[in-house]
């Protein structure tokens, strides 16, 4: 579903490293590759996001994981994201 800004383009071709990381993403997170392929359009953006995911979901953060998940769900709801 698009918002007033429309859809962002997804990367059609992935580098070998990006494909390896997508395989890990699929194995550890979920099979929907929309977010990953959208961020893969810019290597630095993808890297920053995956670093953030590693901190938030890799138990390196001092934030309560339940609170992080509640925030993620709330942000998705506010942005009409149905993932």
Secondary structure as UniProt FT lines:
FT   TURN            4..5
FT   HELIX           16..28
FT   HELIX           34..39
FT   TURN            40..41
FT   HELIX           43..57
FT   TURN            58..59
FT   HELIX           65..78
FT   TURN            79..80
//
